[in-house]
Structure formats: structure tokens, C-alpha cells
């Protein structure tokens, strides 16, 4: 069994609540990183916008375009 098929099998067990809890944990990890390295917040807002679009593009395409 390949790594990706194993992980897909495991992810299918998660409910929407589990996914949202993982999302919340990732947000809090990001907050911890920002508290430890406050210079990150000195970046121009457009860097954050570009990264949000870049990282959100594939899930949106898979959700709306994949049959």
C-alpha cells in the first residue's frame, strides 16, 4: 500500500468537525509563530493575499471542477 492511499484511507474517517478542529489548530500554530517572530507582521499585506490565493486555488479547483 502506498503512502498516499494509506493517508486517503485515514482521512476518509474524519468528520467535518475533525477537519475544522485541524483547521483551528493550524490557525493557533500560525498565531504562535507570529508571536515568536513578530517581524512576519511587517510584511506587506499583498504577500498574504497572494499566498492565500495560491494555497486556496487547488482546493477550489478540485471542489468545483473535478468530476
Secondary structure as the mmCIF struct_conf table of DSSP 4:
data_model
#
loop_
_struct_conf.conf_type_id
_struct_conf.id
_struct_conf.beg_label_comp_id
_struct_conf.beg_label_asym_id
_struct_conf.beg_label_seq_id
_struct_conf.end_label_comp_id
_struct_conf.end_label_asym_id
_struct_conf.end_label_seq_id
HELX_RH_AL_P HELX_RH_AL_P1 UNK A 3 UNK A 11
TURN_TY1_P TURN_TY1_P1 UNK A 12 UNK A 13
HELX_RH_AL_P HELX_RH_AL_P2 UNK A 16 UNK A 36
HELX_RH_3T_P HELX_RH_3T_P1 UNK A 38 UNK A 42
BEND BEND1 UNK A 43 UNK A 43
HELX_RH_AL_P HELX_RH_AL_P3 UNK A 45 UNK A 65
#
